[in-house]
């Protein structure tokens, strides 16, 4: 089969979907990946795994209607030219405009099955995101148009389906399948001993306020009053164009003000996970299931995150981490100080995190679910390279919420 993949950032094709794309190729399919930007490293890695690459210009964070219409037409051209069997889109604009484009292309004979990988509802629907109800309603209607003919919509947490129904994005009869996020490669992110000589708290994420950057900084100040030896580090790309973003200059000021180390972006977070004690993500962004949390679990690190959809799904409170109230630096600091007061919890909860990663979030298991639902696994009896040992008939399907009686 031929698969056309729409994305909003070239880097994400390797960093977030690389294992899935490789699994598609290994199962004998032709894969064409699209993104709006050129990234030589990404293109080289895609080519090495046998994935073709196309540029599809996009204004990632803007609301310019002419730019978005241009994206729709470009997607239509891609579908008409490639005639894919399957179109898979992820993140907001690719899902919305990719879904619409696939429907339009289908009217003139390019029949493709459309699947949406909904890694979260996005910033427009985030807590205190600053977006008007009118804009949220418009985005919900666009989502509805895009997903109306989708074969399935994959979601990363149980809350998203209910919210999508409430917002009018899908109805109860549409096929919505919950999968365990993007999964995590246990080979790429091997477990390693945590740092416990001085407790180091690590946050990884785009430098956006609704990821909880300011709450992390305020919590660091509170914790240091009682535990001055604790260390704090933030790793993430600066977001100069995003309304909620933190620029490089601002990050430098914040680093000096709070005595917190900022690492402005990296292509490899593993050294930072290996050098930390506890992973922290105080996000109140509308997450799906943050990949960084899964990487922390695989690295055998306890996690502190917010009690919100997506973030909380991989956390068993008091077993492999703690959940805190969103936008509450004091509550976050209290959770941090549990580890400072009881360093033994770092190793104990880290081992529990690793167990969760192995049992639930292994990327091979997740990819088998996704490929199975899309009909992309090899025939029964062959060993699918997308997954663990065993034949495809034993693949546990994703949790599908839709049913005739629902």
VENRA-V568154 format. One record per residue. RES is the residue in one letter. SS is DSSP state (hx for helix, st for strand, lp for the rest). PSI is psi in radians with two decimals (* if undefined). NEAR is the number of other ideal C-beta (glycine too) atoms within 10 Angstrom. Layout:
BEGIN
res=RES ss=SS psi=PSI near=NEAR
res=RES ss=SS psi=PSI near=NEAR
END
This chain:
BEGIN
res=X ss=lp psi=2.82 near=15
res=X ss=st psi=2.29 near=15
res=X ss=st psi=2.25 near=25
res=X ss=st psi=2.17 near=27
res=X ss=st psi=2.18 near=27
res=X ss=st psi=2.26 near=32
res=X ss=lp psi=2.96 near=25
res=X ss=lp psi=-0.02 near=21
res=X ss=lp psi=2.18 near=17
res=X ss=hx psi=-0.75 near=22
res=X ss=hx psi=-0.63 near=16
res=X ss=hx psi=-0.42 near=20
res=X ss=hx psi=-0.57 near=24
res=X ss=hx psi=-0.83 near=22
res=X ss=hx psi=-0.65 near=16
res=X ss=lp psi=-0.48 near=18
res=X ss=lp psi=0.13 near=22
res=X ss=hx psi=-0.78 near=21
res=X ss=hx psi=-0.65 near=21
res=X ss=hx psi=-0.78 near=23
res=X ss=hx psi=-0.73 near=23
res=X ss=hx psi=-0.69 near=21
res=X ss=hx psi=-0.67 near=26
res=X ss=hx psi=-0.82 near=28
res=X ss=hx psi=-0.77 near=17
res=X ss=hx psi=-0.40 near=16
res=X ss=lp psi=0.16 near=21
res=X ss=lp psi=0.28 near=14
res=X ss=lp psi=2.68 near=20
res=X ss=st psi=2.20 near=16
res=X ss=st psi=2.27 near=26
res=X ss=st psi=2.10 near=18
res=X ss=st psi=2.41 near=26
res=X ss=st psi=2.48 near=25
res=X ss=st psi=2.79 near=25
res=X ss=lp psi=-0.15 near=19
res=X ss=lp psi=2.72 near=15
res=X ss=lp psi=2.35 near=10
res=X ss=lp psi=1.82 near=17
res=X ss=hx psi=-0.69 near=8
res=X ss=hx psi=-0.78 near=11
res=X ss=hx psi=-0.82 near=23
res=X ss=hx psi=-0.68 near=19
res=X ss=hx psi=-0.76 near=11
res=X ss=hx psi=-0.67 near=18
res=X ss=hx psi=-0.80 near=24
res=X ss=hx psi=-0.68 near=11
res=X ss=hx psi=-0.54 near=9
res=X ss=lp psi=0.03 near=16
res=X ss=lp psi=0.37 near=14
res=X ss=lp psi=2.26 near=24
res=X ss=st psi=2.73 near=15
res=X ss=st psi=2.43 near=20
res=X ss=st psi=2.53 near=16
res=X ss=st psi=2.25 near=13
res=X ss=lp psi=1.65 near=22
res=X ss=lp psi=2.41 near=11
res=X ss=lp psi=2.47 near=24
res=X ss=lp psi=1.76 near=15
res=X ss=lp psi=-0.77 near=14
res=X ss=lp psi=-0.04 near=15
res=X ss=lp psi=3.02 near=11
res=X ss=lp psi=0.51 near=11
res=X ss=lp psi=2.05 near=9
res=X ss=hx psi=-0.63 near=8
res=X ss=hx psi=-0.71 near=8
res=X ss=hx psi=-0.75 near=14
res=X ss=hx psi=-0.64 near=16
res=X ss=hx psi=-0.66 near=11
res=X ss=hx psi=-0.66 near=16
res=X ss=hx psi=-0.76 near=24
res=X ss=hx psi=-0.85 near=16
res=X ss=hx psi=-0.65 near=12
res=X ss=hx psi=-0.73 near=19
res=X ss=hx psi=-0.72 near=27
res=X ss=hx psi=-0.77 near=20
res=X ss=hx psi=-0.72 near=14
res=X ss=hx psi=-0.77 near=22
res=X ss=hx psi=-0.76 near=25
res=X ss=hx psi=-0.63 near=14
res=X ss=hx psi=-0.76 near=13
res=X ss=hx psi=-0.45 near=20
res=X ss=lp psi=0.98 near=13
res=X ss=lp psi=2.70 near=25
res=X ss=lp psi=-0.61 near=17
res=X ss=st psi=2.41 near=21
res=X ss=st psi=2.16 near=29
res=X ss=st psi=2.20 near=29
res=X ss=st psi=2.55 near=28
res=X ss=st psi=2.66 near=24
res=X ss=lp psi=2.82 near=22
res=X ss=hx psi=-1.04 near=23
res=X ss=hx psi=-0.78 near=24
res=X ss=hx psi=-0.67 near=28
res=X ss=hx psi=-0.87 near=27
res=X ss=hx psi=-0.97 near=23
res=X ss=hx psi=-0.46 near=26
res=X ss=hx psi=-0.68 near=31
res=X ss=hx psi=-0.77 near=27
res=X ss=hx psi=-0.77 near=21
res=X ss=hx psi=-0.70 near=29
res=X ss=hx psi=-0.68 near=28
res=X ss=hx psi=-0.77 near=18
res=X ss=hx psi=-0.77 near=16
res=X ss=hx psi=-0.57 near=24
res=X ss=hx psi=-0.46 near=15
res=X ss=hx psi=-0.39 near=8
res=X ss=lp psi=0.42 near=10
res=X ss=lp psi=-0.12 near=8
res=X ss=lp psi=1.43 near=19
res=X ss=lp psi=1.96 near=13
res=X ss=lp psi=2.54 near=22
res=X ss=st psi=2.29 near=19
res=X ss=st psi=2.30 near=29
res=X ss=st psi=2.45 near=27
res=X ss=st psi=2.28 near=27
res=X ss=st psi=1.69 near=25
res=X ss=st psi=1.65 near=26
res=X ss=lp psi=0.30 near=26
res=X ss=lp psi=2.69 near=21
res=X ss=lp psi=-0.30 near=26
res=X ss=lp psi=3.08 near=20
res=X ss=hx psi=-0.59 near=18
res=X ss=hx psi=-0.55 near=18
res=X ss=hx psi=0.27 near=20
res=X ss=lp psi=2.71 near=21
res=X ss=lp psi=2.21 near=13
res=X ss=lp psi=0.64 near=11
res=X ss=lp psi=-0.23 near=19
res=X ss=lp psi=0.13 near=12
res=X ss=lp psi=2.50 near=15
res=X ss=lp psi=2.75 near=10
res=X ss=hx psi=-0.57 near=7
res=X ss=hx psi=-0.78 near=8
res=X ss=hx psi=-0.71 near=13
res=X ss=hx psi=-0.69 near=15
res=X ss=hx psi=-0.69 near=12
res=X ss=hx psi=-0.80 near=13
res=X ss=hx psi=-0.69 near=20
res=X ss=hx psi=-0.72 near=18
res=X ss=hx psi=-0.67 near=14
res=X ss=hx psi=-0.75 near=19
res=X ss=hx psi=-0.77 near=25
res=X ss=hx psi=-0.75 near=18
res=X ss=hx psi=-0.67 near=15
res=X ss=hx psi=-0.65 near=25
res=X ss=hx psi=-0.06 near=25
res=X ss=lp psi=-0.64 near=15
res=X ss=lp psi=0.27 near=14
res=X ss=lp psi=2.44 near=22
res=X ss=lp psi=-0.64 near=16
res=X ss=st psi=2.66 near=21
res=X ss=st psi=2.14 near=26
res=X ss=st psi=2.26 near=26
res=X ss=st psi=2.74 near=30
res=X ss=lp psi=-0.18 near=24
res=X ss=lp psi=2.81 near=24
res=X ss=hx psi=-0.40 near=13
res=X ss=hx psi=-0.54 near=19
res=X ss=hx psi=-0.72 near=28
res=X ss=hx psi=-0.79 near=22
res=X ss=hx psi=-0.74 near=12
res=X ss=hx psi=-0.67 near=15
res=X ss=hx psi=-0.64 near=24
res=X ss=hx psi=-0.80 near=15
res=X ss=hx psi=-0.64 near=9
res=X ss=lp psi=-0.15 near=17
res=X ss=lp psi=0.29 near=12
res=X ss=lp psi=-0.72 near=26
res=X ss=lp psi=2.89 near=24
res=X ss=lp psi=3.08 near=14
res=X ss=lp psi=-0.27 near=12
res=X ss=lp psi=-0.27 near=9
res=X ss=lp psi=2.59 near=21
res=X ss=lp psi=1.94 near=18
res=X ss=st psi=2.15 near=26
res=X ss=st psi=2.18 near=20
res=X ss=st psi=2.24 near=20
res=X ss=lp psi=2.80 near=22
res=X ss=lp psi=1.10 near=23
res=X ss=lp psi=-2.68 near=26
res=X ss=lp psi=-0.15 near=27
res=X ss=lp psi=3.03 near=25
res=X ss=st psi=2.45 near=27
res=X ss=lp psi=2.00 near=17
res=X ss=lp psi=-0.29 near=18
res=X ss=lp psi=-0.76 near=11
res=X ss=lp psi=-0.57 near=13
res=X ss=lp psi=1.31 near=21
res=X ss=lp psi=2.64 near=13
res=X ss=lp psi=2.51 near=18
res=X ss=lp psi=2.67 near=15
res=X ss=lp psi=2.39 near=10
res=X ss=lp psi=2.78 near=25
res=X ss=lp psi=2.14 near=18
res=X ss=lp psi=-0.06 near=15
res=X ss=lp psi=-0.65 near=8
res=X ss=lp psi=2.29 near=13
res=X ss=lp psi=2.15 near=25
res=X ss=st psi=2.17 near=21
res=X ss=st psi=2.23 near=25
res=X ss=st psi=2.32 near=27
res=X ss=st psi=2.30 near=29
res=X ss=st psi=2.25 near=24
res=X ss=lp psi=2.82 near=22
res=X ss=lp psi=2.51 near=18
res=X ss=st psi=1.42 near=26
res=X ss=st psi=2.49 near=21
res=X ss=hx psi=-0.67 near=19
res=X ss=hx psi=0.04 near=24
res=X ss=hx psi=-0.07 near=28
res=X ss=lp psi=0.39 near=27
res=X ss=hx psi=-0.86 near=26
res=X ss=hx psi=-0.62 near=16
res=X ss=hx psi=-0.68 near=26
res=X ss=hx psi=-0.77 near=27
res=X ss=hx psi=-0.79 near=20
res=X ss=hx psi=-0.68 near=17
res=X ss=hx psi=-0.64 near=28
res=X ss=hx psi=-0.68 near=24
res=X ss=hx psi=-0.72 near=15
res=X ss=hx psi=-0.80 near=16
res=X ss=hx psi=-0.70 near=22
res=X ss=hx psi=-0.43 near=18
res=X ss=hx psi=-0.60 near=9
res=X ss=hx psi=-0.57 near=11
res=X ss=lp psi=1.37 near=15
res=X ss=lp psi=-0.29 near=8
res=X ss=lp psi=-0.20 near=10
res=X ss=lp psi=2.58 near=19
res=X ss=st psi=2.68 near=18
res=X ss=st psi=2.39 near=24
res=X ss=st psi=2.41 near=19
res=X ss=st psi=2.20 near=27
res=X ss=st psi=2.12 near=21
res=X ss=lp psi=2.74 near=22
res=X ss=lp psi=2.41 near=16
res=X ss=st psi=2.57 near=20
res=X ss=lp psi=1.43 near=19
res=X ss=lp psi=-0.56 near=12
res=X ss=lp psi=-0.27 near=11
res=X ss=lp psi=2.37 near=17
res=X ss=lp psi=-0.53 near=13
res=X ss=lp psi=0.14 near=19
res=X ss=st psi=2.82 near=19
res=X ss=lp psi=2.18 near=24
res=X ss=lp psi=2.97 near=15
res=X ss=hx psi=-0.77 near=14
res=X ss=hx psi=-0.77 near=10
res=X ss=hx psi=-0.66 near=15
res=X ss=hx psi=-0.62 near=20
res=X ss=hx psi=-0.70 near=13
res=X ss=hx psi=-0.75 near=12
res=X ss=hx psi=-0.66 near=17
res=X ss=hx psi=-0.74 near=16
res=X ss=hx psi=-0.69 near=10
res=X ss=hx psi=-0.71 near=10
res=X ss=hx psi=-0.05 near=19
res=X ss=lp psi=0.80 near=12
res=X ss=lp psi=2.34 near=21
res=X ss=st psi=2.22 near=14
res=X ss=st psi=2.27 near=25
res=X ss=st psi=1.85 near=17
res=X ss=lp psi=1.18 near=16
res=X ss=lp psi=2.47 near=13
res=X ss=lp psi=2.67 near=13
res=X ss=lp psi=0.01 near=9
res=X ss=lp psi=1.84 near=9
res=X ss=lp psi=-0.12 near=20
res=X ss=hx psi=-0.73 near=15
res=X ss=hx psi=-0.55 near=11
res=X ss=hx psi=-0.67 near=20
res=X ss=hx psi=-0.71 near=22
res=X ss=hx psi=-0.48 near=18
res=X ss=lp psi=0.15 near=14
res=X ss=lp psi=2.98 near=25
res=X ss=lp psi=-0.79 near=24
res=X ss=st psi=2.38 near=28
res=X ss=st psi=2.40 near=26
res=X ss=st psi=2.28 near=32
res=X ss=st psi=1.61 near=22
res=X ss=lp psi=0.70 near=28
res=X ss=lp psi=2.46 near=28
res=X ss=lp psi=0.34 near=21
res=X ss=lp psi=2.66 near=27
res=X ss=lp psi=1.48 near=21
res=X ss=lp psi=2.82 near=32
res=X ss=lp psi=-1.32 near=26
res=X ss=lp psi=1.78 near=25
res=X ss=lp psi=2.24 near=26
res=X ss=hx psi=-0.60 near=22
res=X ss=hx psi=-0.59 near=24
res=X ss=hx psi=-0.74 near=29
res=X ss=hx psi=-0.67 near=27
res=X ss=hx psi=-0.62 near=21
res=X ss=hx psi=-0.71 near=32
res=X ss=hx psi=-0.82 near=30
res=X ss=hx psi=-0.54 near=28
res=X ss=lp psi=0.02 near=25
res=X ss=lp psi=0.87 near=25
res=X ss=lp psi=2.40 near=28
res=X ss=st psi=2.75 near=28
res=X ss=st psi=2.37 near=25
res=X ss=st psi=2.15 near=27
res=X ss=st psi=3.10 near=29
res=X ss=st psi=2.65 near=26
res=X ss=lp psi=1.21 near=15
res=X ss=lp psi=2.79 near=22
res=X ss=lp psi=2.42 near=21
res=X ss=lp psi=-1.05 near=26
res=X ss=hx psi=-0.72 near=27
res=X ss=hx psi=-0.24 near=19
res=X ss=hx psi=-0.61 near=21
res=X ss=hx psi=0.09 near=25
res=X ss=lp psi=2.21 near=23
res=X ss=lp psi=1.94 near=13
res=X ss=st psi=2.35 near=10
res=X ss=lp psi=0.06 near=12
res=X ss=lp psi=-1.01 near=14
res=X ss=lp psi=0.22 near=24
res=X ss=st psi=-2.94 near=30
res=X ss=st psi=2.58 near=24
res=X ss=st psi=2.41 near=19
res=X ss=st psi=2.83 near=26
res=X ss=lp psi=2.41 near=15
res=X ss=lp psi=2.53 near=21
res=X ss=lp psi=0.53 near=16
res=X ss=lp psi=1.60 near=18
res=X ss=hx psi=-0.58 near=20
res=X ss=hx psi=-0.76 near=12
res=X ss=hx psi=-0.68 near=20
res=X ss=hx psi=-0.77 near=28
res=X ss=hx psi=-0.68 near=22
res=X ss=hx psi=-0.75 near=16
res=X ss=hx psi=-0.71 near=21
res=X ss=hx psi=-0.73 near=25
res=X ss=hx psi=-0.33 near=18
res=X ss=hx psi=-0.72 near=15
res=X ss=hx psi=-0.63 near=26
res=X ss=hx psi=-0.64 near=21
res=X ss=hx psi=-0.55 near=11
res=X ss=lp psi=1.36 near=11
res=X ss=lp psi=-0.43 near=16
res=X ss=hx psi=-0.42 near=9
res=X ss=hx psi=-0.47 near=20
res=X ss=hx psi=-0.88 near=23
res=X ss=hx psi=-0.72 near=15
res=X ss=hx psi=-0.88 near=13
res=X ss=hx psi=-0.51 near=25
res=X ss=hx psi=-0.71 near=27
res=X ss=hx psi=-0.66 near=14
res=X ss=hx psi=-0.65 near=18
res=X ss=hx psi=-0.78 near=27
res=X ss=hx psi=-0.69 near=19
res=X ss=hx psi=-0.74 near=14
res=X ss=hx psi=-0.75 near=20
res=X ss=hx psi=-0.77 near=26
res=X ss=hx psi=-0.72 near=15
res=X ss=hx psi=-0.57 near=10
res=X ss=hx psi=-0.63 near=17
res=X ss=lp psi=0.18 near=24
res=X ss=st psi=2.17 near=21
res=X ss=hx psi=-0.54 near=26
res=X ss=hx psi=-0.71 near=18
res=X ss=hx psi=-0.74 near=19
res=X ss=hx psi=-0.78 near=26
res=X ss=hx psi=-0.61 near=29
res=X ss=hx psi=-0.68 near=26
res=X ss=hx psi=-0.85 near=23
res=X ss=hx psi=-0.85 near=24
res=X ss=hx psi=-0.64 near=23
res=X ss=hx psi=-0.77 near=19
res=X ss=hx psi=-0.53 near=20
res=X ss=hx psi=-0.01 near=20
res=X ss=lp psi=0.55 near=11
res=X ss=lp psi=0.04 near=23
res=X ss=lp psi=2.64 near=25
res=X ss=lp psi=2.88 near=17
res=X ss=lp psi=2.71 near=9
res=X ss=lp psi=2.36 near=10
res=X ss=lp psi=-0.41 near=8
res=X ss=lp psi=2.64 near=12
res=X ss=st psi=2.02 near=12
res=X ss=lp psi=2.17 near=25
res=X ss=lp psi=-0.16 near=16
res=X ss=lp psi=-0.17 near=28
res=X ss=lp psi=-2.89 near=24
res=X ss=lp psi=3.06 near=13
res=X ss=lp psi=2.55 near=8
res=X ss=lp psi=2.85 near=11
res=X ss=st psi=2.77 near=15
res=X ss=hx psi=-0.45 near=19
res=X ss=hx psi=-0.23 near=9
res=X ss=hx psi=0.12 near=11
res=X ss=lp psi=2.14 near=19
res=X ss=lp psi=2.20 near=9
res=X ss=lp psi=2.78 near=11
res=X ss=lp psi=2.78 near=21
res=X ss=st psi=1.85 near=14
res=X ss=st psi=2.18 near=13
res=X ss=lp psi=-0.49 near=21
res=X ss=lp psi=2.41 near=16
res=X ss=lp psi=2.77 near=9
res=X ss=lp psi=-0.54 near=5
res=X ss=lp psi=0.07 near=4
res=X ss=lp psi=* near=10
END
